[in-house]
Amino acid sequence: MGNQSIVQPYLFFNGNCEEAVEFYRKAIGAEIEMTMRFKDSPDPIPPGRLAPGWEDKIMHTSFRVGQTTVMASDGCGTEKTGFQGFSLSLAIATEAEADYCFKALADGGKITMPLGKTFWSPRFGMLEDKFGVGWMINVIPAAHM
């Protein structure tokens, strides 16, 4: 592996991708880079691969949050999404911005650790958003980012 390698999260929302990306756009300023729906695929979707009525669902989308690109899809079926064993960590430069993003992401979700002062940060908190994605909000002053 060379130094040019990067790791990018790829989230499967199993039918809620468009709603999730719009939620992140409003909550944390995500900027949509591109979106492709199954009906727009240059290659035909193999029969039986896609849930009935999913032609308008998102095959692939990418969006930026700060300097990070996150990719997402509706996937191919309606089975329950299981975002377990990881969280997305959002490093933020100011306490005011952390307060805003934490509250926005927590809307409809579940706070697992209230936003507060820790020994490593003036503001840190954890939550699960309404789509089940875990988030850690962490203030890291700009001089350390």
N, C-alpha and C positions, 0 to 999 in steps of 0.2 A: 504494500500500500504506500502510495506516495503522499507527500504533504498536501496535495491538492484534493484529497478525499474529504468529504463532508458527510455528516449524518443528518438526515432530514426526517422529521416525523411524517408518517402517512396514516391518516385517521379514516376509519370506515364507519359511516354513520347509518348504514342500512335503512335508507329511506328518508333521513332527516338532514342530508348534507347541505342543501340549499338554505334551510332554516338555520343550521348551525353556522355557516359561513356569514350569513347576514347578522346573526347574533354577535359574532366576533368582530365584524366590521363596526357595529355600533358600540360594543362594549370596550374594545381595546384598539380600535383604529386599524383593523386588518385591511390590507389593500389587495383586492382580487387581481391576480395576474392573468389568469386564463381559466376558462371553463369549457368543458366538452360534455355534451349529453350523449347518451347511448345512441340516440337516433342520428347523431352527426358523425358516428364512427366511420372512417373510410373503409374498414373491413366489416363485413356482416357479423353480427353477434351469433354464435352457434345456437341452433334451436335447443330450447330447454335450459340454457345457461342463465337467462335473465327472468326474474319474476314477472308474471303477466302484468301488463300496464306500466312497465318501468321504462319505456322508451324515452320519456322526458326527464328521467332521473339523471343525476350527474355521474358520468363515467369517470371523470378526472377533473379536479380543479386544483389550482395552487394559489396561495395567498401569502402575503408578507406581513409579519408582525415585527416591526423594527427592522433588524438586519437578517431575520430568519425567515426562510421559506417553509411553509407548512403545506403539505399536499393532503388531499382528501377525496373521498368518493362515497357514493351511496352503496357501493358493493353490488352484489348481484341478487340479493334476497332480503327477506324481511326478518330473518332471525335476529334475536336481541343482540345489540352491541355490548361487548364486554370490555370496557376500558379498565383493565386491572393490572396491577404490578408496575405502573409507571405514573408519573405526573409530568405535565409541562411546567417548567420553571420560567417565570417571567421576571427578568431583572429590570428594575425601574430605578431611575435616577433620583426621584423626589418622593417625599412622604405624601404630598397632596395627590400626585399621580397614582401612587400605590393605593391610597384610600379610594379614589375614583374607580380604578380598574377592579379592585377587590369587590367593591359593592356591585359593579356592573356584572362581573362574571358570576357572582353569587346569586343574582336575581333568578329565582326559580330553581336554584340548586341547593346545596347543603354545605354549610361551613364546617370544616373538620378541625380547624385550629383558628380561632379569631385572630385578626390582624393586630399585632402588638409588637412591643420592643423585645428584642432578644439580645443575647450577648454578642451576636455577629451583625445585627442589623437594627436600625431604628424602627423598621416595620417589616414584619414577616407574618404570613398567614397562609393557610391551606384551605382549599375548598374543592368541591365537586360541582361542576356546572350542571345545568339542566339536561345536558346530553350525556352525563356520566363521565366526562373528561376531568381528571384531576389536575389542579393548578396549584402551584406554589408561587406566591407573590413575595418578592424579596427586594427591598430597597438596597441598592448598591450605588453609593454616590458616584457621579460621573467621572471623578478622578480615578476610580478603581475599575471602571467598565472597559 
